[in-house]
Amino acid sequence: MAVNPLAPFTCLEATAAPLPASSWMTLRAIVEGTTSLRLEVGDPIDLRLTLTFSGGSMSATGLDDIGELIDGFQLDGEAIVVCDRSGFTLVQSGDTVVYRDPVHLIPIPRGAYDRLASLVTELVKDRRVQGVFEEAYLRLAKDARVAAWHPNHNKG
């Protein structure tokens, strides 16, 4: 079964707490000059995506947050970048795209945004990455099904 990594992510977040930094393994890292992207996998299936450029970095953990970050960095073909998500906003003003979340305010030169968007596009085309997303979705679906069909399963 193929997964469309560009489709909106609607799965619930995993209920497990984030893993310690030492338990993450890099699945894919792409570096282009001063911009980079790193997708990491933790066990049990958890994902973390970090986008970095010379002026800062943005990171997301879990399928929903990563899906939103990927969506936000798929606007490189647009004349003006505007993206309002539950966890962050991206708004272009002149030649700068401003990333804002509850903790960070990061100005990104439009050229750096476009390079990051290019890296994100390359990431979502990778079959290994698609496989990891598919596995994570299947695990979440299985966990949700067990919880719904066997509500006393986790109480014992």
C-alpha positions in Angstrom: 0.0 0.0 0.0 1.5 3.3 -1.0 1.3 6.4 1.2 0.9 9.9 -0.2 3.2 11.9 2.0 1.7 15.1 0.6 -1.8 14.3 1.7 -3.0 16.0 4.8 -2.1 14.2 8.0 -5.1 13.5 10.1 -3.9 10.7 12.5 -3.9 11.2 16.2 -0.6 11.7 17.8 1.0 8.8 19.6 0.3 9.0 23.3 3.9 7.9 24.3 6.2 10.6 25.7 9.0 11.8 23.4 12.0 9.6 23.5 15.3 10.7 25.0 17.7 12.3 22.4 20.0 9.3 22.5 17.3 6.9 21.2 16.8 8.7 17.9 18.4 7.4 14.7 18.8 9.5 11.5 16.8 7.9 8.7 17.6 10.7 6.1 19.8 13.7 6.2 20.1 16.2 3.3 22.6 19.1 3.3 22.7 21.8 0.7 25.1 24.6 1.6 23.9 26.2 4.8 20.5 24.5 4.7 19.8 21.0 5.9 17.0 18.6 6.8 17.1 15.6 9.1 14.4 13.0 9.6 14.9 10.8 12.6 13.2 7.7 13.8 12.7 6.6 17.4 11.4 3.4 18.9 8.6 2.7 19.3 7.7 4.3 16.0 8.1 8.1 16.5 9.4 10.6 14.0 11.2 13.9 14.3 11.9 16.3 11.4 14.4 19.2 11.8 14.9 21.9 9.2 18.0 24.1 9.6 19.4 27.1 7.8 22.1 29.6 8.8 19.7 31.7 10.8 18.0 29.0 12.9 16.1 25.8 12.9 12.5 24.4 13.1 11.6 21.0 14.4 8.5 18.8 14.7 7.9 15.5 16.4 5.0 13.1 15.6 3.1 12.5 12.5 0.7 15.5 12.8 3.3 18.1 13.6 5.7 16.8 10.9 2.8 16.8 8.4 2.1 20.4 9.2 5.8 21.3 8.8 6.0 19.5 5.5 2.9 21.3 4.3 4.3 24.7 5.4 7.4 24.0 3.3 5.7 23.0 0.1 4.9 26.6 -0.9 8.1 27.3 -2.9 6.2 27.8 -6.1 3.9 30.4 -4.6 4.6 34.1 -5.2 3.9 34.9 -1.5 4.3 32.3 1.3 1.4 32.3 3.8 0.7 29.3 5.9 -1.4 29.2 9.1 -1.2 25.8 11.0 -2.2 24.9 14.5 1.4 24.8 15.7 3.0 27.7 13.7 2.6 30.3 11.0 4.7 31.2 8.0 4.1 34.7 6.6 6.2 36.4 3.9 6.9 40.1 4.3 9.1 41.4 1.5 12.0 39.0 0.9 11.6 37.4 4.3 9.4 34.5 5.4 8.7 34.7 9.2 8.2 31.4 11.0 6.4 31.9 14.3 5.4 29.3 16.9 4.5 29.7 20.6 8.2 29.9 21.5 10.2 31.0 18.4 10.1 33.9 15.9 12.5 33.1 13.1 13.0 35.3 10.0 13.9 33.1 7.0 15.3 34.8 3.8 13.0 33.8 0.9 16.0 32.1 -0.8 16.6 29.9 2.3 12.9 29.1 2.5 12.9 27.9 -1.1 16.0 25.8 -0.5 14.4 24.2 2.6 11.2 23.6 0.5 13.3 21.9 -2.1 14.9 19.6 0.5 11.4 18.8 1.9 10.2 17.9 -1.6 13.2 15.6 -2.0 12.5 14.0 1.4 8.8 13.1 0.6 9.8 11.4 -2.7 12.1 9.0 -0.8 10.6 5.5 -0.8 12.3 4.7 2.6 10.7 7.7 4.1 7.3 6.8 2.7 7.7 3.3 4.2 8.5 4.8 7.6 5.4 7.0 7.5 3.3 4.1 6.4 4.6 2.0 9.2 3.9 4.8 11.7 0.3 5.2 10.4 -0.3 1.5 10.6 0.9 1.4 14.2 -1.3 4.3 15.2 -4.3 2.7 13.5 -3.6 -0.6 15.3 -3.2 1.1 18.7 -6.4 3.0 18.1 -8.2 -0.2 17.1 -7.0 -2.1 20.1 -8.1 0.8 22.4 -11.5 1.0 20.8 -12.2 -2.7 20.5 -10.7 -3.7 23.8 -11.2 -0.7 26.2 -10.2 -2.7 29.2 -6.9 -3.9 27.6 -4.9 -1.0 28.9 -6.5 -0.9 32.4 -5.2 -4.3 33.6 
